[in-house]
């Protein structure tokens, strides 16, 4: 197993529930793990023990926040808060991504940006609580809570369509979520193992919906890497605009595209254009197909 966020490797020697050895523990049990490979001093409150590659360690999280009805006044666009997630307790900046303020009792989309160097191990649909630093008569220092929508989130920027993207993810089914995550990755696309880390689901749970999306033309699969059809179409248009009748070197053409585009995906997109007769390759040069 892997300890998140430290990255230490561990193995389970035994499991106990209320002091008795058991073969397994399930949700709701108060369990103790006898770990090999790490010592007690290596571990800290709030860390998670997970299967390798199954949970992402995030510094930025998109969330849906319910602001307490008993709050004394509006929640501003930016606030310093204490985040409680599982047993972790971390300082963060809470940023509203669609509103300038939240009134008491309202729910809105927000982003948690952890202030510490250490990220948090989390998954979509996990719950959290945020607290402020001034006690109120009704709710102590608690501001509200909610659920996580996206881990490994990009930093929300003013004027960007961030709220729309997060709102779509909040309501999406698994197949829709896969398409949205890959579309949001633009030309970089996402590999299968990255999707596992973002969703916390095994490859076996993702295989069927990914295959359906590829068969329906929404995704381009290059090995275990996926690009959304929207990103592919934009790249194809740019390639056709750059590939003149005189031709351009294959490598020079690639440098004119997004640096995030994987080489294998670039080759696959070029091959697709060639099959449709839109460009042609002459040795190391790519030219626009005419006539």
BAFI-3210 file (N, C-alpha, C; in Angstrom, 3 decimals, decimal comma, padded with zeros to 6 digits):
// residues 291
n [1|2|3|4|5|6|7|8|9|10|11|12|13|14|15|16|17|18|19|20|21|22|23|24|25|26|27|28|29|30|31|32|33|34|35|36|37|38|39|40|41|42|43|44|45|46|47|48|49|50|51|52|53|54|55|56|57|58|59|60|61|62|63|64|65|66|67|68|69|70|71|72|73|74|75|76|77|78|79|80|81|82|83|84|85|86|87|88|89|90|91|92|93|94|95|96|97|98|99|100|101|102|103|104|105|106|107|108|109|110|111|112|113|114|115|116|117|118|119|120|121|122|123|124|125|126|127|128|129|130|131|132|133|134|135|136|137|138|139|140|141|142|143|144|145|146|147|148|149|150|151|152|153|154|155|156|157|158|159|160|161|162|163|164|165|166|167|168|169|170|171|172|173|174|175|176|177|178|179|180|181|182|183|184|185|186|187|188|189|190|191|192|193|194|195|196|197|198|199|200|201|202|203|204|205|206|207|208|209|210|211|212|213|214|215|216|217|218|219|220|221|222|223|224|225|226|227|228|229|230|231|232|233|234|235|236|237|238|239|240|241|242|243|244|245|246|247|248|249|250|251|252|253|254|255|256|257|258|259|260|261|262|263|264|265|266|267|268|269|270|271|272|273|274|275|276|277|278|279|280|281|282|283|284|285|286|287|288|289|290|291]
n.u [000,838|000,236|001,179|-000,521|-000,211|002,555|003,795|005,102|005,861|004,026|003,074|000,447|000,408|-001,405|-004,851|-006,932|-009,973|-011,435|-009,453|-009,357|-008,079|-008,803|-009,922|-010,698|-011,732|-014,510|-016,351|-017,289|-016,283|-014,118|-010,938|-007,620|-004,441|-001,694|001,251|003,887|007,118|006,922|007,209|005,580|006,305|006,710|004,281|001,428|-001,346|-004,265|-003,225|-003,579|-004,025|-003,634|-004,431|-001,769|-001,583|-004,333|-005,589|-005,599|-003,264|-003,969|-003,611|-005,386|-008,863|-012,050|-015,250|-018,569|-020,231|-022,093|-023,290|-023,668|-026,929|-027,156|-025,108|-023,377|-023,237|-022,735|-020,627|-017,467|-015,775|-013,232|-011,709|-009,869|-009,633|-010,168|-009,873|-011,627|-011,264|-012,013|-009,711|-007,967|-006,734|-006,457|-005,026|-006,467|-007,263|-010,400|-012,182|-014,722|-016,221|-018,173|-019,641|-019,748|-020,198|-021,556|-024,699|-026,046|-027,192|-027,149|-026,053|-023,135|-020,655|-017,206|-013,657|-011,071|-007,966|-005,112|-002,930|-000,616|002,513|002,085|-000,100|-003,578|-005,109|-007,782|-011,120|-013,620|-016,910|-016,352|-016,885|-016,667|-015,790|-015,735|-014,165|-014,094|-012,361|-013,504|-015,697|-019,209|-022,504|-024,387|-023,213|-020,597|-017,323|-017,799|-018,299|-019,547|-020,131|-019,724|-019,461|-016,799|-016,063|-014,191|-010,900|-007,352|-007,650|-007,617|-006,372|-008,821|-009,598|-010,275|-012,958|-012,706|-014,351|-014,864|-016,730|-018,894|-017,780|-017,251|-019,815|-021,046|-019,610|-020,451|-023,023|-022,792|-023,060|-021,107|-020,047|-020,434|-018,882|-016,283|-015,965|-016,106|-013,934|-011,802|-012,235|-011,854|-009,149|-008,087|-005,694|-003,807|-005,024|-005,934|-004,480|-005,282|-004,521|-004,395|-007,045|-008,038|-006,845|-008,052|-010,743|-010,862|-011,609|-011,327|-009,494|-011,063|-013,656|-013,794|-013,329|-015,494|-017,307|-015,427|-014,782|-017,269|-017,534|-015,415|-016,219|-018,495|-017,424|-016,794|-014,418|-010,907|-008,829|-005,556|-003,607|-003,570|-004,282|-006,323|-008,021|-010,312|-012,960|-013,480|-011,073|-009,451|-010,595|-010,028|-007,237|-006,856|-007,851|-005,968|-003,636|-004,245|-004,343|-001,702|-000,289|000,896|000,663|003,247|004,376|005,432|007,881|007,544|008,268|008,531|005,908|004,676|005,738|004,333|001,935|000,009|002,129|001,504|000,447|000,639|003,214|002,520|-000,230|-000,298|000,829|-001,221|-003,394|-002,463|-002,261|-004,960|-005,933|-004,571|-005,681|-008,199|-007,661|-006,946|-004,505|-001,122|001,794|005,114|007,882|009,603|007,970|004,919|002,119|-000,572|-003,324|-004,294|-006,698]
n.v [-001,195|002,398|005,334|008,311|011,818|011,330|009,355|007,071|003,558|000,695|-002,387|-004,641|-006,453|-007,497|-007,313|-005,740|-005,585|-003,859|-004,935|-007,643|-010,100|-010,099|-011,197|-009,288|-005,833|-003,614|-000,720|001,380|-000,140|000,041|-000,027|-001,448|-001,423|-003,522|-002,564|-003,136|-002,002|000,679|002,938|003,905|006,525|007,483|008,147|010,367|012,100|012,281|011,345|008,990|005,522|003,695|001,769|001,535|004,199|004,734|006,870|010,377|012,896|016,072|019,618|021,564|021,821|021,442|022,304|021,827|023,994|024,365|027,007|027,928|028,493|029,870|031,668|034,769|036,752|037,606|035,388|036,170|036,540|035,458|033,596|032,758|029,550|026,675|023,432|020,428|017,147|013,830|012,551|014,587|017,937|021,002|024,145|026,469|028,433|029,586|029,982|031,515|030,565|031,371|033,430|036,599|036,622|034,559|034,180|033,647|030,337|029,707|027,748|027,116|026,983|026,430|026,813|025,065|025,924|024,643|025,775|024,678|022,902|020,235|018,104|016,937|013,765|012,776|012,209|012,532|013,360|012,936|014,154|017,279|019,728|023,204|025,614|028,799|031,493|032,971|032,748|032,013|032,705|030,696|028,604|028,021|028,096|027,080|027,300|026,022|023,292|020,517|018,774|017,228|017,921|017,877|016,642|017,431|019,873|022,535|025,866|028,189|030,908|034,397|035,208|032,939|029,954|028,402|027,798|026,748|024,391|022,969|022,788|021,132|018,757|018,170|017,172|014,972|011,652|008,578|007,923|010,373|011,973|011,001|011,787|014,589|015,128|014,419|016,112|018,592|018,449|019,180|019,492|017,917|015,622|012,613|009,915|006,463|005,609|008,034|008,832|006,911|007,753|010,240|009,623|007,513|004,952|001,510|000,236|-001,677|-000,792|001,409|000,640|-000,271|002,064|003,850|002,506|002,635|005,401|005,845|004,262|005,674|007,958|010,127|010,152|009,866|007,145|006,424|003,977|003,575|006,146|009,082|011,412|014,112|014,468|017,105|018,460|017,086|017,849|020,605|020,529|019,227|021,160|023,164|021,890|021,480|024,125|024,893|023,162|023,693|023,797|023,458|022,126|021,200|020,500|017,536|017,602|020,353|021,138|019,871|021,332|023,665|023,193|022,499|022,236|020,362|018,207|014,761|012,871|010,445|010,775|012,949|011,751|009,902|011,581|012,876|010,639|009,995|012,217|011,821|009,393|010,272|011,794|014,486|015,600|014,932|012,894|013,344|011,769|013,274|015,431|017,226|017,928|019,953|018,343|018,499|018,829]
n.w [000,000|-000,237|001,480|001,770|002,114|001,974|000,431|001,212|001,204|002,255|003,892|004,788|007,692|009,434|010,589|012,952|014,796|017,283|018,964|018,299|016,096|012,637|009,352|007,545|007,378|007,340|006,104|008,753|010,798|013,610|013,091|013,275|011,780|011,336|010,295|008,003|006,983|007,548|010,324|013,410|013,926|011,400|010,399|010,240|011,734|009,773|007,397|004,659|003,883|001,081|-001,922|-004,281|-006,608|-006,665|-005,396|-005,542|-004,553|-003,630|-004,099|-004,793|-004,753|-006,158|-004,972|-003,602|-001,604|001,352|003,022|006,373|007,690|010,011|010,034|010,675|008,741|005,189|003,278|002,149|-001,114|-000,878|001,690|004,628|005,907|008,048|007,105|007,474|006,776|006,617|008,857|008,604|009,043|007,870|006,838|004,571|001,633|000,885|-001,999|-003,737|-006,784|-008,559|-007,598|-005,888|-003,227|-000,583|000,859|004,166|004,571|001,881|-000,997|-002,875|-005,538|-005,001|-004,381|-002,790|-001,708|-000,636|001,902|002,846|002,252|002,041|000,332|000,189|000,550|-001,337|-002,688|-005,308|-004,186|-001,517|001,820|003,640|006,159|006,859|008,857|010,467|012,114|014,021|016,613|016,570|017,887|017,379|015,823|016,676|015,451|012,997|009,519|007,433|005,169|002,884|-000,241|-002,077|-005,445|-007,572|-007,723|-007,913|-009,210|-011,661|-011,125|-010,436|-012,476|-012,832|-014,887|-016,423|-017,692|-015,369|-013,352|-014,798|-015,801|-013,419|-012,354|-014,249|-013,836|-011,272|-011,545|-013,151|-014,595|-014,438|-017,052|-018,337|-016,707|-017,175|-019,863|-019,534|-017,788|-019,445|-021,617|-020,359|-019,968|-022,336|-024,979|-023,760|-022,872|-021,039|-019,276|-018,639|-016,041|-014,772|-014,761|-013,022|-010,610|-010,311|-009,981|-008,221|-008,807|-009,878|-012,751|-014,019|-013,602|-015,205|-017,788|-019,515|-019,816|-020,981|-023,367|-024,629|-025,020|-026,768|-028,955|-029,676|-030,707|-029,123|-027,769|-028,510|-028,549|-027,729|-027,326|-023,895|-023,452|-023,631|-025,703|-026,034|-028,434|-029,119|-028,562|-030,367|-032,832|-032,838|-032,924|-035,355|-037,143|-036,791|-037,662|-040,380|-041,198|-040,900|-042,520|-045,458|-049,108|-050,014|-047,951|-044,579|-042,105|-040,206|-037,500|-037,004|-037,429|-035,272|-033,137|-033,359|-032,290|-029,267|-026,456|-024,620|-025,913|-026,337|-028,002|-029,281|-029,548|-031,281|-033,570|-034,099|-034,690|-036,995|-038,662|-038,884|-040,321|-042,687|-043,592|-044,249|-046,390|-046,133|-045,467|-046,531|-046,292|-047,184|-046,997|-044,466|-044,392|-044,100|-045,976|-047,241|-048,663|-051,972|-054,649]
ca.u [000,000|000,937|000,727|-000,718|000,531|004,007|004,291|005,799|005,293|003,757|002,309|-000,385|000,728|-002,583|-005,948|-007,662|-011,178|-011,636|-008,453|-009,384|-007,591|-009,842|-009,417|-010,987|-012,537|-015,356|-016,753|-018,014|-015,465|-012,960|-009,921|-006,197|-003,601|-000,302|001,931|005,315|007,747|006,881|007,080|004,555|006,828|006,670|002,911|000,848|-002,802|-004,794|-002,732|-004,411|-003,324|-004,442|-003,782|-000,941|-002,171|-005,788|-006,099|-004,723|-002,919|-004,341|-003,444|-006,539|-010,068|-013,322|-016,217|-019,893|-020,241|-023,331|-022,970|-024,628|-028,028|-026,984|-023,936|-023,673|-023,304|-022,319|-019,279|-016,835|-015,251|-012,028|-011,640|-008,964|-010,458|-009,602|-010,613|-011,652|-011,598|-011,642|-009,015|-007,040|-007,109|-005,486|-005,335|-006,712|-007,999|-011,671|-012,448|-015,966|-015,860|-019,263|-020,341|-018,899|-020,438|-022,633|-025,493|-026,350|-028,147|-027,005|-025,080|-022,449|-019,416|-016,023|-012,393|-010,209|-006,549|-004,380|-001,797|000,576|003,248|001,557|-001,451|-004,527|-005,631|-009,232|-011,825|-014,925|-018,034|-015,973|-017,474|-015,717|-016,312|-014,817|-014,356|-013,400|-011,547|-014,297|-016,836|-020,540|-023,377|-025,150|-022,465|-019,180|-016,544|-018,116|-018,884|-020,392|-019,506|-020,258|-018,819|-015,780|-016,500|-013,043|-009,556|-006,354|-008,340|-006,833|-006,684|-009,882|-009,168|-011,383|-013,380|-012,655|-015,621|-014,577|-017,958|-019,686|-017,134|-017,447|-021,232|-021,322|-019,047|-021,232|-024,266|-022,519|-022,916|-019,727|-019,610|-020,362|-017,744|-015,070|-015,876|-015,830|-012,563|-010,879|-012,409|-011,228|-007,689|-007,738|-004,764|-002,999|-005,735|-005,687|-004,204|-006,186|-004,121|-004,727|-008,479|-008,196|-006,471|-009,007|-012,059|-010,761|-012,228|-010,359|-009,532|-012,171|-014,900|-013,731|-013,106|-016,706|-017,732|-014,435|-014,961|-018,490|-017,250|-014,555|-017,052|-019,423|-016,703|-016,542|-013,014|-009,888|-007,957|-004,207|-003,182|-004,414|-004,394|-007,557|-008,273|-011,713|-013,186|-013,396|-009,651|-008,938|-011,071|-009,268|-005,879|-006,934|-008,009|-004,695|-002,705|-004,587|-003,987|-000,242|000,265|000,710|000,865|004,690|004,706|006,139|008,469|006,676|008,641|008,196|004,463|004,328|006,090|003,360|000,741|000,146|003,242|000,957|-000,023|001,589|003,714|001,722|-001,523|-000,020|000,963|-002,533|-004,227|-001,941|-002,643|-006,383|-006,087|-004,078|-006,664|-009,341|-007,192|-006,888|-003,081|-000,293|003,172|006,174|009,064|009,458|007,186|003,464|001,566|-002,020|-003,728|-005,099|-007,221]
ca.v [000,000|003,677|006,341|009,620|012,278|011,167|008,474|005,918|002,247|-000,121|-003,619|-004,984|-007,746|-008,005|-006,376|-005,968|-004,796|-003,869|-005,781|-009,030|-010,285|-010,443|-011,319|-008,053|-004,823|-002,902|000,623|001,389|-000,785|000,736|-001,023|-001,150|-002,144|-003,779|-002,242|-003,368|-001,059|002,022|002,964|004,835|007,888|007,896|008,471|011,530|012,189|012,841|010,618|007,880|004,336|003,352|000,986|002,417|004,770|004,767|008,116|011,505|013,871|017,333|020,916|022,396|021,000|022,098|021,800|022,432|024,434|024,824|028,007|027,779|029,454|030,651|032,545|036,150|037,632|036,991|034,834|036,895|035,763|034,752|033,488|031,778|028,595|025,409|022,367|019,117|016,091|012,591|012,941|015,680|019,280|021,783|025,528|026,656|029,613|029,240|030,954|031,310|030,608|031,848|034,509|037,501|036,297|033,610|034,611|032,546|029,350|029,434|026,762|027,589|026,323|027,099|026,095|025,035|025,946|024,352|026,670|023,943|022,187|018,873|018,016|016,092|012,630|012,946|011,694|013,161|012,997|013,000|015,290|018,100|020,839|024,341|026,457|030,074|031,753|033,790|031,957|032,623|032,248|029,497|027,505|028,021|028,685|026,365|028,109|025,173|022,060|020,085|017,621|017,488|017,639|017,520|016,705|017,851|020,902|023,699|027,063|028,985|032,267|035,313|035,280|031,623|029,230|027,375|027,411|025,892|023,076|022,299|022,493|019,959|017,591|017,895|016,464|013,987|010,207|008,155|008,083|011,803|012,529|010,651|012,676|015,952|015,201|014,366|017,354|019,682|018,321|019,756|018,747|016,975|014,377|011,939|008,484|005,638|005,617|009,349|008,794|006,118|008,598|011,340|009,131|006,514|003,707|000,628|000,200|-002,531|-000,020|002,453|000,069|-000,302|003,402|004,420|001,853|003,175|006,765|005,741|003,740|006,725|009,061|011,239|010,088|009,196|006,337|006,145|003,089|003,821|007,598|009,504|012,811|014,366|014,796|018,558|018,803|016,523|018,693|021,858|020,222|018,941|022,425|023,888|021,157|021,769|025,513|024,997|022,303|024,348|022,938|023,180|021,210|021,634|019,315|016,911|018,065|021,769|021,201|019,480|022,405|024,746|022,779|022,558|021,471|019,294|017,109|013,642|012,573|009,359|011,328|013,750|010,807|009,320|012,604|013,015|009,439|010,109|013,191|011,186|008,412|010,990|012,517|015,919|015,926|013,836|012,904|013,047|011,624|013,926|016,651|017,110|018,987|019,934|017,561|019,291|018,130]
ca.w [000,000|-000,259|002,444|001,131|000,952|002,080|-000,615|001,770|000,882|003,439|003,650|005,942|008,309|010,113|010,825|014,187|015,064|018,737|019,609|017,835|014,735|011,649|007,983|006,830|008,056|006,383|006,525|010,020|011,826|014,180|012,750|013,428|010,832|011,690|009,044|007,834|006,061|008,120|011,778|013,894|013,812|009,999|010,034|010,911|011,695|008,526|006,227|004,192|003,400|-000,097|-002,970|-005,113|-007,808|-006,647|-004,822|-005,852|-003,516|-004,276|-003,442|-005,139|-004,840|-006,451|-003,991|-003,428|-000,208|001,968|004,044|007,466|007,785|011,238|009,922|011,052|007,576|003,932|003,146|001,035|-002,235|-000,409|003,152|005,219|006,644|008,492|006,429|008,116|005,813|007,317|010,084|008,291|009,475|007,115|006,499|003,142|001,181|000,258|-003,055|-004,473|-008,204|-009,407|-006,913|-005,108|-001,827|-000,274|001,997|005,083|004,094|000,450|-001,462|-004,073|-005,930|-004,463|-004,527|-001,615|-002,063|000,601|002,121|003,248|001,219|001,960|-000,226|000,892|-000,199|-001,373|-003,861|-005,531|-003,318|-000,108|002,532|004,383|006,953|006,949|010,039|010,484|013,301|014,939|017,084|016,494|018,982|017,022|015,214|017,006|014,360|011,766|008,460|006,602|004,693|001,596|-000,862|-003,087|-006,810|-008,407|-007,156|-008,900|-009,991|-012,097|-010,362|-011,057|-012,799|-013,071|-016,277|-017,065|-017,511|-014,378|-012,650|-015,684|-015,856|-012,132|-012,247|-015,088|-013,157|-010,053|-011,870|-014,200|-014,393|-014,619|-018,437|-018,610|-015,968|-017,904|-021,012|-019,082|-017,273|-020,586|-022,383|-019,610|-020,089|-023,642|-025,837|-022,973|-022,660|-019,764|-019,339|-017,838|-014,631|-014,229|-014,499|-011,803|-009,477|-010,183|-009,602|-007,170|-009,264|-010,545|-014,217|-014,457|-013,561|-016,226|-019,119|-020,344|-020,254|-021,887|-024,662|-025,219|-025,461|-027,954|-030,045|-030,068|-031,320|-028,213|-027,363|-029,307|-027,700|-028,233|-026,249|-022,720|-023,326|-024,289|-026,021|-026,358|-029,840|-029,272|-028,648|-031,616|-033,927|-032,810|-033,380|-036,795|-037,852|-036,759|-038,530|-041,769|-041,470|-040,942|-043,579|-046,755|-050,279|-050,099|-046,867|-043,381|-041,482|-039,210|-036,161|-036,903|-037,286|-033,905|-032,198|-033,489|-031,561|-027,812|-025,904|-023,777|-026,755|-026,372|-029,346|-029,872|-029,935|-032,476|-034,683|-034,384|-035,331|-038,354|-039,406|-039,177|-041,395|-043,911|-044,036|-044,831|-047,565|-045,869|-045,543|-047,045|-045,810|-048,138|-046,151|-043,172|-044,564|-044,136|-046,829|-047,435|-049,830|-052,915|-055,829]
c.u [000,875|000,327|000,645|-000,917|002,024|004,585|005,049|005,090|005,125|003,056|001,570|-000,014|-000,488|-003,599|-006,625|-008,885|-011,496|-010,715|-008,433|-008,930|-008,733|-009,202|-009,657|-011,771|-013,319|-015,742|-017,616|-017,250|-014,398|-011,806|-008,521|-005,431|-002,206|000,492|003,410|005,867|007,738|006,781|005,998|005,013|006,807|005,301|002,385|-000,663|-003,234|-004,285|-003,657|-003,522|-004,188|-003,686|-002,967|-001,683|-003,662|-006,373|-005,097|-004,444|-003,058|-004,010|-004,653|-007,736|-011,270|-014,396|-017,568|-020,032|-021,629|-022,956|-024,060|-025,677|-027,839|-025,786|-024,330|-023,844|-022,807|-020,874|-018,624|-016,240|-014,008|-012,016|-010,548|-009,794|-009,607|-010,480|-010,488|-012,121|-011,088|-010,951|-008,020|-007,627|-006,065|-005,971|-005,504|-007,307|-009,244|-012,019|-013,772|-015,675|-016,984|-019,975|-019,331|-019,085|-021,519|-023,376|-025,781|-027,445|-027,998|-025,942|-024,448|-021,195|-018,228|-014,789|-011,613|-008,764|-005,738|-003,150|-000,501|001,244|002,655|000,153|-002,335|-004,959|-007,147|-009,790|-013,120|-016,007|-017,633|-016,630|-016,407|-016,487|-015,287|-015,182|-013,563|-012,662|-012,225|-015,523|-018,134|-021,419|-024,029|-024,279|-021,004|-018,400|-016,830|-018,811|-019,863|-019,645|-020,109|-019,532|-017,789|-016,321|-015,334|-011,757|-008,586|-006,932|-007,367|-007,259|-007,725|-009,386|-010,374|-011,691|-013,343|-013,961|-015,501|-015,858|-018,813|-019,114|-017,370|-018,909|-021,627|-020,805|-019,894|-022,463|-024,044|-022,576|-021,466|-019,263|-019,487|-019,155|-016,428|-014,879|-015,513|-014,408|-011,566|-011,010|-011,732|-009,711|-007,167|-006,740|-003,917|-003,681|-005,431|-005,445|-005,143|-005,822|-004,405|-006,223|-008,777|-007,919|-007,486|-010,361|-012,026|-011,389|-011,187|-010,530|-010,724|-013,504|-014,952|-013,710|-014,340|-017,170|-016,731|-014,583|-016,195|-018,266|-016,358|-015,382|-018,019|-018,756|-016,427|-015,081|-012,173|-008,979|-006,635|-003,534|-004,126|-004,535|-005,587|-007,567|-009,743|-011,831|-013,091|-011,949|-009,050|-009,341|-010,293|-007,841|-005,851|-007,049|-006,690|-003,663|-002,975|-004,231|-002,479|000,386|-000,036|000,918|002,336|005,163|005,474|006,695|007,569|006,972|008,309|006,692|004,049|004,629|005,131|002,054|000,994|001,300|002,756|000,521|001,006|001,977|002,869|000,344|-001,386|000,084|-000,389|-003,443|-003,774|-002,365|-004,124|-006,652|-005,633|-005,084|-007,860|-008,936|-007,078|-005,452|-002,348|001,117|004,106|007,480|008,794|008,611|005,709|002,925|000,062|-002,326|-004,617|-005,592|-007,938]
c.v [001,248|004,607|007,671|010,668|012,005|010,310|007,267|004,616|001,437|-001,402|-003,974|-006,376|-008,362|-006,905|-006,748|-005,065|-004,968|-004,897|-007,224|-009,112|-010,720|-010,543|-010,048|-007,111|-004,072|-001,550|000,551|000,716|000,172|-000,250|-000,505|-002,010|-002,307|-003,651|-002,600|-002,367|000,371|001,902|003,957|006,280|008,402|008,436|009,650|011,499|012,839|012,151|009,445|006,735|003,741|002,377|001,931|002,891|004,949|006,089|009,236|012,333|015,252|018,543|021,813|021,494|021,871|021,464|022,473|022,728|024,881|025,738|027,984|028,890|030,382|031,597|034,003|037,075|036,917|036,460|035,519|035,960|034,968|034,746|032,499|030,853|027,421|024,312|021,080|018,096|014,780|012,999|014,071|017,019|020,223|023,206|025,647|028,029|029,120|030,356|030,602|031,466|031,117|033,063|035,380|037,290|035,222|034,142|033,408|031,633|028,984|028,370|027,282|026,782|027,139|026,253|026,204|024,940|025,799|025,233|025,910|023,276|020,802|018,874|017,092|014,943|012,678|012,398|012,469|012,537|012,809|014,231|016,025|019,136|021,960|025,177|027,746|030,256|032,702|032,990|032,743|032,031|030,921|028,331|027,422|028,715|028,008|027,282|027,299|023,918|021,679|018,869|018,073|017,102|017,188|017,652|017,078|018,942|021,971|024,914|027,891|030,404|033,127|035,365|033,953|030,883|028,105|026,880|026,480|024,487|022,299|021,917|021,272|018,690|017,192|017,051|015,270|012,540|009,833|008,363|009,553|012,427|012,222|011,574|014,091|016,106|015,248|015,623|018,525|019,641|018,829|018,870|017,744|015,619|013,794|010,458|007,744|005,672|006,964|009,432|007,996|006,984|009,718|010,868|008,104|005,189|002,842|000,673|-000,600|-001,782|001,031|001,899|000,158|001,098|004,075|003,827|002,392|004,581|006,775|005,283|004,802|007,950|010,234|011,301|009,436|008,458|006,113|005,301|003,282|005,309|008,071|011,011|012,966|014,795|016,297|019,001|018,295|017,402|020,009|021,641|019,937|020,224|023,185|023,214|021,479|023,203|025,681|024,213|022,913|023,348|022,569|022,239|021,857|020,384|018,819|017,439|019,539|021,946|020,873|020,600|023,581|024,432|022,869|021,681|020,310|018,074|015,974|013,302|011,488|009,856|012,188|012,848|010,223|010,318|012,830|011,839|009,489|011,095|012,608|010,184|009,081|011,852|014,011|016,437|014,708|013,991|012,512|012,976|012,254|015,192|016,333|018,266|018,829|019,195|018,427|018,427|016,850]
c.w [000,000|000,783|001,712|002,213|000,975|000,966|-000,105|001,384|002,159|003,016|004,939|006,441|008,988|010,341|012,143|014,241|016,542|019,406|019,164|016,388|013,824|010,271|007,181|007,728|006,992|006,953|007,779|011,141|012,351|014,075|013,020|012,441|011,408|010,395|009,097|006,837|006,533|009,634|012,165|013,715|012,379|009,596|010,836|010,782|010,380|007,288|005,899|003,738|002,295|-000,997|-003,852|-006,354|-007,800|-006,108|-005,097|-004,601|-004,146|-003,419|-003,677|-005,385|-005,185|-005,563|-004,165|-001,943|000,218|003,142|005,112|007,477|008,989|011,187|010,144|009,854|006,334|004,004|001,960|-000,017|-001,848|001,110|003,530|006,096|007,118|007,901|007,236|007,094|006,387|008,621|009,850|008,704|008,885|006,898|004,991|002,893|000,460|-000,725|-003,734|-005,962|-009,100|-008,820|-006,179|-003,620|-001,731|000,938|002,894|004,534|002,633|000,179|-002,748|-004,352|-005,443|-004,725|-003,226|-002,089|-000,776|000,706|002,392|002,061|000,995|001,392|000,607|-000,021|-000,169|-002,670|-004,065|-004,659|-001,857|000,519|003,345|005,196|006,909|008,161|009,872|011,797|014,284|015,332|016,931|017,587|018,652|016,583|015,578|015,907|013,030|010,769|007,615|006,198|003,363|001,075|-001,882|-004,459|-007,677|-007,622|-008,277|-009,805|-010,474|-011,286|-011,105|-011,269|-013,146|-014,564|-017,001|-016,797|-016,484|-013,706|-013,503|-015,736|-014,565|-011,945|-013,059|-014,428|-011,951|-010,342|-012,790|-013,708|-014,697|-016,059|-018,816|-017,928|-016,671|-019,105|-020,616|-018,572|-018,431|-021,437|-021,688|-019,669|-021,418|-024,397|-025,068|-022,876|-021,292|-020,007|-018,398|-016,359|-013,977|-013,924|-013,233|-010,580|-009,242|-009,648|-008,486|-007,525|-009,956|-012,059|-014,714|-014,476|-014,670|-017,642|-020,012|-020,754|-021,179|-023,289|-025,375|-025,763|-026,705|-029,157|-030,560|-030,667|-030,407|-027,787|-028,443|-028,344|-028,422|-027,164|-025,077|-022,423|-024,153|-024,504|-026,377|-027,819|-030,087|-029,401|-029,951|-032,799|-033,990|-033,301|-034,881|-037,604|-037,909|-037,661|-039,995|-042,148|-041,625|-042,080|-044,945|-047,885|-050,435|-048,992|-045,726|-042,711|-040,349|-037,810|-035,980|-036,717|-035,852|-032,916|-032,282|-032,766|-030,063|-027,346|-025,053|-024,588|-026,776|-027,814|-030,015|-030,307|-031,184|-033,705|-035,084|-035,093|-036,771|-039,226|-039,787|-040,300|-042,727|-044,453|-044,712|-046,017|-047,385|-045,826|-046,096|-046,499|-046,936|-047,352|-044,803|-043,251|-044,664|-044,975|-046,932|-048,721|-050,715|-054,050|-055,503]
res [x|x|x|x|x|x|x|x|x|x|x|x|x|x|x|x|x|x|x|x|x|x|x|x|x|x|x|x|x|x|x|x|x|x|x|x|x|x|x|x|x|x|x|x|x|x|x|x|x|x|x|x|x|x|x|x|x|x|x|x|x|x|x|x|x|x|x|x|x|x|x|x|x|x|x|x|x|x|x|x|x|x|x|x|x|x|x|x|x|x|x|x|x|x|x|x|x|x|x|x|x|x|x|x|x|x|x|x|x|x|x|x|x|x|x|x|x|x|x|x|x|x|x|x|x|x|x|x|x|x|x|x|x|x|x|x|x|x|x|x|x|x|x|x|x|x|x|x|x|x|x|x|x|x|x|x|x|x|x|x|x|x|x|x|x|x|x|x|x|x|x|x|x|x|x|x|x|x|x|x|x|x|x|x|x|x|x|x|x|x|x|x|x|x|x|x|x|x|x|x|x|x|x|x|x|x|x|x|x|x|x|x|x|x|x|x|x|x|x|x|x|x|x|x|x|x|x|x|x|x|x|x|x|x|x|x|x|x|x|x|x|x|x|x|x|x|x|x|x|x|x|x|x|x|x|x|x|x|x|x|x|x|x|x|x|x|x|x|x|x|x|x|x|x|x|x|x|x|x|x|x|x|x|x|x|x|x|x|x|x|x]
***
